[in-house]
Amino acid sequence: MALALLCEGEYAGNVRELEGVVLCAYLFARDQGLAEIGVQHLPAEVTPRLQYKRRGDREENRIVVERILRITGGNVKKAAQLLGVSRTTVSAARQNS
């Protein structure tokens, strides 16, 4: 899941910025004794939970939901978990497209 989020991200600084994000995530994971980077190790700007705004613009939120659904292979439950919202919210955003 973390790899999919990294692949979907936009990096203004190109490869150097991406390298920095991956290095930070790796160090966080290693500090926890883990050999694999998880979503929880990614910086805030990469994680979808901070991109989805509960009272934000519907169109912007719909775009975030669609992106996460692509990442999760259409799995509404996983998308809802990543966004920190209910499955109903994800389904409603999907229907508004």
CORJO-V357241 format. One record per helix or strand of 3 or more residues. SS is the DSSP state (H for helix, E for strand). FROM is the first residue (numbers start at 1). LEN is the number of residues. Records with the same first field share a line. If there is no record, write none. Layout:
# CORJO-V357241
SS->FROM-LEN + FROM-LEN
This chain:
# CORJO-V357241
H->2-7 + 14-18 + 39-3 + 48-3 + 58-14 + 76-8 + 87-9
